Amino acid sequence: QVQLVESGGGLVQAGGSLRLSCTSSRRIFGNFCMGWFRQAPGKEREFVSVINWSDGTTYYVDSVKGRFTISRDNVKNTVSLQMNSLKPEDTAVYYCAAKRGYSRGENGSYGYDYWGQGTQVTVSS
């Protein structure tokens, strides 16, 4: 079974940066996409970003466009999320997830069958 492990969360002040990483225990093939989701207390899980492993095409939720960058490392089977200009509303538990198929930035988590344990991101004001 595949395992996804996130790292890089922490506490930062507004305007700061964090880089999250998610490493798969197995090789990530081109028919998969890797996404980042987040969930804040009292809110539903929210799609943040996704990258298609086949061609590197990326998508972002509007609220993070221009601030977050998702990237992949094919050799290390790792997906990263560089988060800049962080805002208090970015505070959440961030999860990485894997899905079979090509993503065009669909908002929902349908089809994401593999999930990491989550890493806490807290942005203070």
C-alpha positions, 0 to 999 in steps of 0.5 A: 500500500502507498503511504504519503507523509507530509512535512514542513508545517509550522508556525509563521507570522503573516507574510512569512513562508513555509514549504510543505513536502509530501513523499510517497512510499512508492513510485508515482506514475504518470497516470496519477496526480498529486494534490494538496488540500487543507482543513481549518477548524469548523470548515470543510476540507478545501482543495488547494492545488494539484499537479499532474505527474504526466506533464506537470500541469498545475492548478490552484484555488483562487485564494492562493494563486500568486502566493503558492507554488506546487512542484514535483520531484519525479526522482524522489517521488515528492510533491511540494507546496511553496507557500509565500505571503501567508495569511492568517486565513491559510491556517489549517491542517494541510494534506497531500493526496494522490488520485488516479487520472488527470486533473484539471483543477476540480475542486472536490476530493473525489477520486483521491484514494491516498492521503497523508496524515496532515501537517499543521500550518498556523499563521499568526497575525 
